[in-house]
Amino acid sequence: MISKYLIVLLGFNLLTLIFSLSKATNNQDNLISYLIFALLTLALGFLINKVRKTNQTDSNIQTTSNLTWKKLKRNKNAVFGLIIIIILVYISILAPFIMPHDPLEMNWGKTIQKPSLEHWFGTDEFGRDIFSRAIYGVRIALGIGLLAVVLNTLLGTFLGLIAGYYGGRVDNLIMRAIEMWNSIPFILMAIALIAALGTGLLNLILVVSITGIMQFARVIRSSVLGLKKADYVLAAKVMGIPDRQIIIRHILPNCIAPIIVLATLRIGEMILTIAGLSFLGLGIQPPMPALGSMLSSGQQYISENLMMSIVPGTMILLIVFAFNLLGDGLRDALDSKLSN
Amino acid sequence: MLNYILRRLLILIPILIFISLFIFVIIKLTPGDPALVLLGERATEQALNQTRIKYGLDQPLHIQYFKMMENFFKGDLKSINYKQNVISVIINRLPATLELGAAALVIAIIVSIPAGIISAIKRNSVFDYISMSIALLGISIPVFYTGIILMYIFAVKLNWLPASGYGGHIWTTEGFKYFILPAISLSFVLMASTTRLTRSSILEVIQEDYIRTARAKGVKEKSVILIHAFKNALVPIVTNIGNQVAGIFAGAVLTETVFAWPGVGRLAVNAIFRRDEPLVFGCVIFLSAVYVIVNLIVDLVYTLINPQITYD
């Protein structure tokens, strides 16, 4: 039994694929895009099917995910955010096919042009197409932001679980370390670390993902502290189940709600941080188009072509705004304390 | 109380030692020879060696660390670039940053607390909807984007205010003009989060029994909100403002870059770029100490607004 949503989605994705095939040129980037696109289609299909199934089950039985989804659907802001995110994800995956120009191609005859039919938002100081660069910038920002958040979530959750579950000396050690970590102004630490490790995508992801773990660890720790005293955890302990299994099987699944909310809200913060570092010249390095460094050159030519600042700035704003909307909605839907 | 303050100040010592070690390791991990950066590519081997000896770069690492710490506390640590004492370099730049941060804080509080209260009272009204939308945009906008847009409108197009630079202290007329744009753009993030929080905590407090009691007693609605509700909603608001001081710091580095502001944030960033090791060391320790002390002050302010919290 296939739902109608799935048919629409698959049809749409197939059409875009056919459309993009006709525009494809042979390079590595396109291959990556195809692969990610196929994966995305699969994942979305799976998700839709699942949501569909939970909706079809007896309405008397209310599972948590079912309830959450219902609450989320009722929240207009969250749905709006989700739609923006889906559009941005589509744009960033299909970037090589959507871009009207090569984002790296310079044209010395056409520097700093005003918007025209050929260049929708004009060109920058090297004659590169701003619109294409912005689309590619979104692709990079989303990719790095998501990777950094995943790393950040894993690290923060791990530390929070350990500190909360074992308590005592381990907890003390981790929390003091986090406190000290916290007392260095974050941006200075990020800049110093990048200066030490060198600029580069991998280093950027690493630095950004370790600099935000304290919030995570703290929240997870406090919810573990509450869960630790639950009867089922005590029962598991009495039965002699090893700690590792108790943490993974009984405690982690109950911390999932705050993890999801925090991670969603953090994506926005991460993207802002990466843009800020790129603005300072420490993030994504030229000639790779990064929204932050586009803004920084936009500022230099502020009186000649405002589009150089407005396009990348608005793109950052849009990404972060969408994730914040979704994160707020998720918090309202998942946090029973707030929704009552 | 005094005990608590003393204890917190004592904890500062291990924290600062940790930070100094941490930043020292980072500095030493940074690739490139500081002597080479200082003298340029064409320097002779002899000159390089002399510079290394002059700044103690030939010593083993642990001796370099202790030397740096000793000099820092004696006030002898000299910046390589400025040829001056690190602490005096920082203190020269400090007023610009502190005044900018304070101005941003004041703007944010003046705008966001009334806006949050009105949004909470007139829940779901047009005002509520608009101010919440602006607030959500405000926490999503990069601080340098706000800066650039403000600069374009008020400096480039309208030509009302200077585009960038520092014109003196905030209390002088000339200096004040230079303060307006950076302070507003820096205050934006804090403004947005404080408005949201003020609204939600007032909404929470308003459902409490003592508010109903106050209303039943016939207290005027104005004083119900301003005295009974607001005072109780203040704790999370102050917590948030305290936490956001860090955000102001991060924002200040970016805002100072946008507006070419001669503050400590930009000093630290430039020091890292120019491999001015003593200055990086001094800046990070100094800024971290300021940051920790601000957090202590925020904790103490809690006792003033909420007598239930005691630190004993």
Interface residues (C-beta under 8 A of the other chain):
Chain A: E179 M180 S183 I184 P185 F186 I187 L188 I191 A192 L193 A195 A196 L197 G198 G268 L272 A275 G276 F279 L280 G292 L295 S296 G298 Q299 I302 S303 L306 S309 I310 G313 I316 L317 V320 F321 N324 L325 D328
Chain B: I15 F18 I19 F22 I23 I26 I27 L29 T30 P31 L136 L137 I139 S140 I141 P142 V143 F144 Y145 I148 I149 M151 Y152 V156 A246 F249 A250 V253 L254 T257 V258 G265 A268 V269 I272 F273 V280 C283 V284 L287 S288 Y291 V292 N295
